[in-house]
Amino acid sequence: MRDHQVVLEHLGLTLAEGKRILQAVQQRMVAAQVKRHGVVYRRCGHCQRKLSTKGYQRRWFRSAFGKVPIRVRRLTTCRCQGEPRRTFSSLQLSGPHGLIAPEWLYLQAKWASLIPFARVAKLLADVLPSNDGLNAETVRTRVGRVGRQLEDEKVHEWFGHARPPDPKVLFQYPYYRRRHLDTTVGLDCGYVRNRHPRPEHHFEVVAGRARAPDGTSRCFAFVRTRAFLCSHYVQEAVAGVGGDLHHVTVLTDGDIGLRELQREAAPHGDHVLDWFHVAMRFQVLTQTAKGIGAEQANMRAWMIETLERAKWHLWHGHRWRTGELLEEVHGWTQAKRVDTPLAIRKLRRGLVDLHRHLHRNRYSLPSYAIRYRYGMPISTATTEATVNQVISRRMVKQQQMRWSRDGAQHVLEVRTQVLNGSLDATCRRWYPRFRPGAVSRSNHTPHDF
């Protein structure tokens, strides 16, 4: 009992007292449920004869309110069926992740996809009476198992078995066919520090977002090395927002790997080169041209004006005229001089790089002015935000962790489910009685840390 004098620190229950009460209630409740279950299901289902007890087995039930010991009765099968007698456990509760409460697993998976593993363990230990030795390694292992199961379910749905025997089946997979127009998919890449720095210090992660005209969106992410799954992540995202792969627009920054991904996932869709990256290339050339000396002020003004005209023609879809103007500027930079300034040499290299980039993506240069006028997407700005939200905040920025490819993929599976608001539905599919009154909101994005 506390003193009669009431102070603010002892008014009501403290956090430690609340933890102890919850833990005691959980232990009593679990023990009573297990005991009642053992009494009810102790008779044979055919002859209703009482089954003999072989003994008891001690197991641990892990929940958000502590690790609870369970005394499970082992029974012997009845002789009425004429089969050899064997023993079995009267409590068959092991789920796909062991004897762990679905809500406890859900909390760890959700928060581990938003903040580092060590912070998750500290946060849950501060607010819940979890006495099962929760630490960063335990959280990482459990989240990895959840992500692994999510990935295996997708592969089983796409290919009909656990793992594809041959990557060539990728081209035999039927595409999702739903009627919906103007679905937009943005693709971009991020880099994560590799746990094994040889042969590379970083590996590439592709992130994207599929958006329907009604505003419904769905993000996805995967490690680039999973070649046999890449296109199916895009197809699933498009189907998740009700899109049709024959009427989809894919926006990228012109990366060759992303172009190949677009050809595999949506060969009948349209590809649009991101305007922001093109405009930034012109901006760099303009700044380089401004660095030319004052002795060539007239040519400097002419080059800046010509680059602006080339950018204007590209905005309006006149890519041939853009190429002609760039060739004019490039011809001037190649003129013979006694001493070529550094700015001109840099401008020459930039012009060659821009011309090569535009030529490589010549069939992905629409009239940006028309698309902008009709409200059609021309930039991957939302995809850049997706990369920051899915990859950078959790795996790159202010994080000292290094990731293996499998570990990063499993965390990405869970994180995209959390950001898409579908982790609740997944848990209800695994455990039918998990939060039966909850309603999943696919467009809801939780606050990210």
KARAFEN-V599456 format. One record per pair of residues at least 24 apart in sequence whose ideal C-beta (glycine too) atoms are under 10 Angstrom apart, sorted by the first residue. I is the first residue (numbers start at 1). J is the second residue. If there is no record, write none. Layout:
I J
I J
This chain:
15 126
15 127
15 129
16 129
18 127
18 128
18 129
19 65
19 66
19 125
19 126
19 127
19 128
19 129
19 130
19 131
20 66
20 129
21 65
21 129
22 64
22 65
22 66
22 128
22 129
23 63
23 65
23 66
23 67
23 68
23 128
23 129
23 130
23 131
24 65
24 66
24 129
25 65
25 66
25 129
26 61
26 63
26 64
26 65
26 66
26 67
26 68
26 101
26 129
27 61
27 65
27 66
27 67
27 68
27 69
27 70
28 68
29 65
29 68
30 61
30 63
30 65
30 66
30 68
30 69
30 70
30 101
31 68
31 69
31 70
31 71
33 70
33 91
34 59
34 61
34 68
34 70
34 71
34 72
34 73
34 90
34 91
34 93
35 70
35 71
35 73
37 72
37 73
37 90
37 91
37 93
38 71
38 72
38 73
38 75
38 90
38 91
39 73
39 90
40 90
41 73
41 75
41 90
41 91
41 92
42 73
42 75
42 90
43 75
43 78
44 75
44 77
44 78
44 79
44 80
44 81
45 78
45 80
46 78
46 80
46 81
47 78
47 79
47 80
47 81
48 78
48 80
49 78
49 79
49 80
50 75
50 78
51 75
51 76
51 77
51 78
51 87
51 88
51 90
52 76
52 77
52 78
52 85
52 87
53 87
53 90
54 85
54 86
54 87
54 88
54 89
54 90
55 87
56 90
57 87
57 89
57 90
57 91
59 89
59 91
59 93
59 94
59 98
59 99
60 98
60 99
60 100
60 132
61 91
61 93
61 98
61 99
61 100
61 101
61 104
61 132
62 97
62 98
62 99
62 100
62 101
62 104
62 105
62 130
62 131
62 132
62 133
62 134
62 138
62 142
63 99
63 100
63 101
63 102
63 103
63 104
63 105
63 128
63 129
63 130
63 132
64 101
64 103
64 104
64 105
64 106
64 107
64 108
64 124
64 127
64 128
64 129
64 130
65 101
65 103
65 104
65 128
65 129
65 130
65 131
66 104
66 128
66 129
66 130
66 131
66 132
67 100
67 129
67 130
67 131
67 132
67 133
67 134
68 99
68 101
68 131
68 132
70 99
72 99
95 430
95 431
96 145
96 146
96 149
96 430
96 431
97 142
97 145
97 146
97 149
97 430
98 142
98 145
100 132
100 142
100 145
101 431
101 434
102 427
102 428
102 430
102 431
102 433
102 434
102 435
103 427
103 431
103 434
103 435
104 128
104 130
104 132
104 134
104 142
105 142
105 143
105 145
105 146
105 427
105 430
105 431
105 434
106 146
106 418
106 423
106 424
106 426
106 427
106 430
106 431
106 434
106 435
108 134
108 138
108 139
108 140
108 141
108 142
108 143
108 146
108 414
109 139
109 142
109 143
109 144
109 145
109 146
109 147
109 150
109 411
109 413
109 414
109 415
109 417
109 418
109 423
109 426
109 427
110 143
110 146
110 414
110 415
110 417
110 418
110 423
110 424
110 427
110 446
111 139
111 143
111 418
111 446
111 449
112 136
112 139
112 140
112 142
112 143
112 144
112 146
112 147
112 394
112 411
112 414
112 415
112 418
113 143
113 146
113 147
113 390
113 394
113 410
113 411
113 412
113 413
113 414
113 415
113 416
113 417
113 418
113 419
113 423
113 446
113 448
114 393
114 394
114 414
114 415
114 418
114 419
114 446
114 447
114 448
114 449
115 393
115 394
115 399
115 448
115 449
116 140
116 394
116 395
116 398
116 399
116 400
116 401
116 449
117 141
117 142
117 143
117 401
117 411
118 401
119 449
136 401
140 401
140 407
140 410
140 411
143 407
143 410
143 411
143 413
143 414
143 415
144 404
144 406
144 407
144 409
144 410
144 411
144 413
144 414
145 410
146 410
146 411
146 413
146 414
146 417
146 423
146 426
146 427
146 430
147 406
147 407
147 408
147 409
147 410
147 411
147 412
147 413
147 414
147 415
147 416
147 417
148 406
148 409
148 410
148 413
148 414
149 410
149 413
149 414
149 426
149 430
150 409
150 410
150 412
150 413
150 414
150 416
150 417
150 422
150 423
150 426
151 222
151 226
151 229
151 406
151 409
151 410
151 412
151 413
152 413
153 413
153 426
153 429
153 430
154 229
154 232
154 233
154 236
154 413
155 226
155 228
155 229
155 232
157 232
157 236
158 228
158 229
158 231
158 232
158 233
158 235
158 236
159 228
159 229
159 232
163 228
164 228
164 229
166 228
167 227
167 228
167 229
168 228
169 228
170 227
170 228
170 229
170 230
170 231
170 232
170 264
170 265
171 231
171 264
171 267
173 228
173 231
173 232
173 235
173 264
174 235
175 231
175 232
175 235
175 238
175 239
175 244
175 245
175 246
175 265
175 266
175 267
175 268
176 232
176 235
176 236
176 237
176 238
176 239
176 240
176 242
176 243
176 244
176 245
177 239
177 244
177 245
177 246
178 238
178 239
178 241
178 242
178 243
178 244
178 245
178 246
178 247
179 242
179 243
179 244
179 246
179 247
180 212
180 213
180 214
180 216
180 238
180 239
180 241
180 242
180 243
180 244
180 245
180 246
180 247
180 248
181 212
181 213
181 243
181 244
181 246
181 247
181 248
182 211
182 212
182 213
182 243
182 244
182 247
182 248
182 249
182 376
182 377
183 210
183 211
183 212
183 213
183 216
183 237
183 238
183 239
183 241
183 242
183 243
183 244
183 245
183 247
183 248
183 249
183 250
183 266
183 269
184 209
184 210
184 211
184 212
184 213
184 217
184 238
184 241
184 243
184 248
184 249
184 250
184 251
184 269
184 270
184 272
184 376
184 377
184 380
184 382
184 383
185 209
185 210
185 211
185 218
185 220
185 234
185 235
185 237
185 238
185 241
185 243
185 245
185 248
185 249
185 250
185 251
185 252
185 262
185 265
185 266
185 269
185 271
185 377
185 380
185 383
186 210
186 211
186 217
186 219
186 249
186 250
186 251
186 252
186 253
186 258
186 272
186 274
186 377
186 379
186 380
186 381
186 382
186 383
186 384
186 385
186 386
186 387
187 220
187 234
187 250
187 251
187 252
187 253
187 255
187 257
187 258
187 259
187 261
187 262
187 265
187 271
187 274
187 380
187 383
187 386
187 387
188 251
188 252
188 253
188 255
188 258
188 274
188 380
188 382
188 383
188 384
188 385
188 386
188 387
188 388
188 391
189 224
189 252
189 253
189 255
189 257
189 258
189 383
189 387
189 391
190 221
190 384
190 386
190 387
190 388
190 390
190 391
190 392
190 395
190 396
191 391
191 392
191 395
191 396
192 223
192 391
192 392
192 394
192 395
192 396
192 399
192 401
192 402
192 403
192 404
192 405
192 407
192 408
192 412
193 395
193 396
193 399
193 400
193 401
193 402
193 403
193 408
194 402
194 403
194 404
194 405
194 408
195 401
195 402
195 403
195 404
195 405
195 406
195 407
195 408
196 402
196 403
196 404
196 405
197 402
201 402
202 396
202 402
202 403
203 403
203 404
203 405
203 408
204 255
204 257
205 387
205 390
205 391
205 392
205 395
205 396
205 403
205 405
205 408
205 409
205 412
206 230
206 233
206 234
206 255
206 257
206 258
206 261
206 387
206 391
206 412
207 233
207 383
207 384
207 386
207 387
207 388
207 389
207 390
207 391
207 392
207 412
207 416
208 233
208 234
208 237
208 250
208 251
208 252
208 258
208 261
208 265
208 380
208 382
208 383
208 386
208 387
208 390
209 237
209 241
209 380
209 382
209 383
209 385
209 386
209 387
209 389
209 390
209 419
209 420
210 234
210 235
210 236
210 237
210 238
210 239
210 240
210 241
210 242
210 243
210 248
210 250
211 237
211 238
211 241
211 243
211 249
211 377
211 382
211 383
212 238
212 240
212 241
212 242
212 243
213 241
213 242
213 243
213 375
214 241
214 242
215 241
215 443
216 240
216 241
216 242
216 243
216 442
216 443
217 241
217 382
217 386
217 419
217 420
217 442
217 443
217 445
218 242
218 243
218 416
218 419
218 420
218 421
218 422
218 442
218 443
219 382
219 383
219 385
219 386
219 387
219 389
219 390
219 415
219 416
219 417
219 419
219 420
219 445
220 386
220 390
220 412
220 413
220 416
220 419
220 420
221 386
221 387
221 389
221 390
221 391
221 408
221 409
221 411
221 412
221 413
221 415
221 416
221 419
222 408
222 409
222 412
222 413
222 416
223 403
223 404
223 405
223 406
223 407
223 408
223 409
223 412
224 257
224 258
224 261
224 405
225 405
225 406
225 409
226 405
226 406
226 409
227 260
227 261
227 264
229 409
230 257
230 258
230 260
230 261
230 264
230 265
231 260
231 261
231 262
231 263
231 264
231 265
231 266
231 267
232 264
232 265
233 261
233 265
233 412
233 416
234 261
234 262
234 264
234 265
234 266
234 269
235 264
235 265
235 266
236 265
237 265
237 416
237 420
238 265
238 266
238 269
240 420
240 422
240 442
241 442
243 269
244 268
244 269
245 269
249 366
249 371
249 376
249 377
250 364
250 380
251 275
251 276
251 364
251 377
251 378
251 379
251 380
251 381
251 382
251 383
252 277
252 361
252 364
252 380
252 383
253 277
253 278
253 280
253 357
253 361
253 380
253 383
253 384
254 278
254 357
254 358
254 360
254 361
254 364
255 361
256 360
256 361
259 360
259 361
259 364
262 364
270 363
270 364
270 366
271 361
271 363
271 364
271 366
272 361
272 364
272 365
272 366
272 368
272 371
272 376
272 377
272 378
272 379
272 380
273 314
273 357
273 358
273 360
273 361
273 362
273 363
273 364
273 365
273 366
273 368
273 378
273 380
274 361
274 364
274 377
274 378
274 379
274 380
274 381
274 383
274 384
275 314
275 315
275 365
275 366
275 368
275 371
275 372
275 377
275 378
275 379
275 380
275 381
276 378
276 379
276 380
276 381
276 384
277 357
277 379
277 380
278 311
278 314
278 315
278 322
278 354
278 357
278 358
278 361
278 365
278 368
278 378
278 379
279 311
279 314
279 315
279 368
279 379
281 311
281 350
281 351
281 353
281 354
281 357
281 358
282 307
282 308
282 310
282 311
282 312
282 314
282 322
282 326
282 350
282 354
283 307
283 311
284 346
284 347
284 350
284 353
284 354
285 310
285 311
285 326
285 329
285 346
285 347
285 350
285 351
285 353
285 354
286 311
286 347
286 350
287 343
287 347
287 350
288 342
288 343
288 344
288 345
288 346
288 347
288 348
288 349
288 350
288 351
289 329
289 333
289 343
289 344
289 346
289 347
289 350
289 351
290 343
291 341
291 342
291 343
291 344
291 346
291 347
292 333
292 341
292 342
292 343
292 344
292 347
293 341
293 343
293 344
295 341
296 332
296 341
296 343
296 344
299 329
299 332
299 333
299 335
299 344
300 343
302 328
302 329
302 332
303 328
303 329
303 332
303 333
303 344
303 347
303 351
304 329
306 332
307 347
307 351
307 354
310 354
310 358
312 369
314 358
314 365
314 367
314 368
314 369
315 367
315 368
315 369
315 370
315 372
315 378
316 367
316 368
316 369
316 370
317 365
317 366
317 367
317 368
317 369
317 370
317 371
318 365
318 367
319 358
319 359
319 361
319 362
319 363
319 365
319 366
319 367
320 362
322 354
322 355
322 358
322 365
323 355
323 358
323 359
323 362
326 351
326 352
326 354
326 355
326 358
327 351
327 355
330 354
330 355
386 416
386 419
388 448
389 415
389 416
389 419
389 445
389 448
390 415
390 416
390 419
390 448
391 415
393 448
393 449
394 448
394 449
415 448
418 445
418 446
418 448
419 444
419 445
419 446
419 448
420 444
420 445
421 445
421 446
